[in-house]
Amino acid sequence: MKKYHDEQEQTPFFSKLVNYSKQYIAAFDVPGHKRGNIQTDLTKKLGKNIFLYDSNAPRGLDNLNHPTGVIKKSQELASKVFHADRAYFLTGGTTLGILAMVMATVKAKEKIILPRNVHKSVINSLILSGGIPIFVKPLVDKHLQIAISIKTKNIIKTIDDHPDAKAILLINPTYYGGTCDLQTIIEYAHQKGLVCLVDEAHGGNLYFHDQLPMTAMDAGADFSAVSIHKTNLSLTQSSVLLQKGERISPNRLQATINILQSTSPNQLFIASLDTSRKYMYFHAKEGIDNVLELSHKYSTLINEIPGISVKGRDYFQSIGCFDFDETKIIIDVSKLSVNGFDIYKKLADNHSVQLELAEEQILLCVLSIAQVEKDFLYLLNALKEMSASYYKMEEFNYPPIPLNYPKRCFRPRVAYHAPFVFVDVNDSLGEICAESIMIYPPGIPLIIPGEKIDASVINSINSYIKNDLTILSESEVGKIKVIDRANWKKPKVDNN
């Protein structure tokens, strides 16, 4: 990337925004705070600068929905850093990018092949587009009880079984750091005429270090939605949608983004994307070197704690994962007498250690180049206390996660628009779900609209309620939204 050195020093949008903030402007436009002229509690705490930088779309600062000036230039700089032909800044998170790339690619009743452990935004994109999901069962680690990747042969078989499919969507990496053989799958999918989409929400760091897994753009994907805020340095909710080639018209993609994105995007988000790109280009390699060194050092120390261990690249590759992102630390706590959910709470409440998430038997740490060694010391000491309190040298058998997902009966959009009722979770066996239900994080649905509720779903929901986890759904706790079949005129043709 050295050939881009001089131009990557630029921050076109941020520089223009700084100049604008320094001017006295008689503000007869929105926003209503008029550049922080009123002293609210927020102004007093954060200062006036945040309001001076919070403009709408004044003359000279370009327009995100039709960029022709400094935003366009900033996006062009980003496209080079992320090995893409085009980059589109997003202020609605990677959720917006996933919605846009699916909606621009898949029309109603067209098939899209995807792993079942997708994020809820993918399911929402199917509700909006009307696409038909063809799910592929992910590779599940039966010990840690998490879905970690997808097998190449399973994807290829599904492509062959559905020659009328329009697109395929892959995850790179999964929430837990696992990756599939992205390049092989994309090459085969392209041979069969499929458009290749990638959810790269946790893969923004992959573009800056050769010891990390291959990126979607380098593997030849048509689209990738990347959360710059998750593993790079921008503000929460700022992301980028990358495009390579023109299997889908860039005009159609931009038009779809404009349907979904606010016409009043937060300028601070855009500025943070501009400045994050510059910093990562010049410093990410060194920063990732450092954080990988810290990760290896403290993973070794954690492995010395009785009853606790780190599962890294060697472990995941040994169970069938193609590759693994080592900026994720997966901590196995299955030998402790309390589950991962409880440890997650104790570390936050008593030790000032905030983890990304917990599952029944694991803890997940997400690292970035902003990590400092003090963070690892806090984690190490907290885990030592957990071991001292909860390691009993016994085997604890947690109920296994289901290896089969609920049966799909209807397209997500069909079920979403059907009449519905709310029933008690324990009375819902055999009903057709009319909502997506998940814990957050990670936001991977247990069940989606159009799937039949089975015993494993009921057991999982009850377990999450018992552990006081954040459950995302449209229902109150203990209830579930199902199709009101007594008052539903079922479609004559199921669009499966």
Buried (B, 14 or more C-beta within 10 A) or exposed (E): EEEEEEEBEBBBBBBBBEEBBEEEBEBEEEBEBBBBEEEEEEBEEEEBEBBBBBBBBBEEBBBBBEBEBBBBBBBBBBBBBBBBBBBBBBBBBBBBBBBBBBBBBBEEBBBBBBBBBBBBBBBBBBBBBBBBBBBBBBBBBEBBBBBBBBBBEBBBEBBEEBEEBBBBBBBBBBBBBBBBBBBBBBEBBBEEEBBBBBBBBBBBBBBBBEEBBBBBBBBBBBBBBBBBBBBBBBBEBBBBBBBBBEBBEBEBBBEBBBEBBEEEBBBBBBBBBBBBBBBBBEEBBEBBEBBBEBBEEBBEBBBEBEBBBBBBBEBBBEBBBBBBBBBBBBBBBBBBEBBBBBBBBBBBEEBEBEBBBBBBBBBBBBBBBEBEEEBBEBBBEBBBBBBEEBBEEEEBEEEEBBEEBBEBBBBBBBBBEBEBBBBEBEEBEEBBBBBBBBBEBBBBBBBBBBBBBBEBBBBBBEBBEEBEBEBBBEBEEEBBBBBBEEEBEEEEEEBE
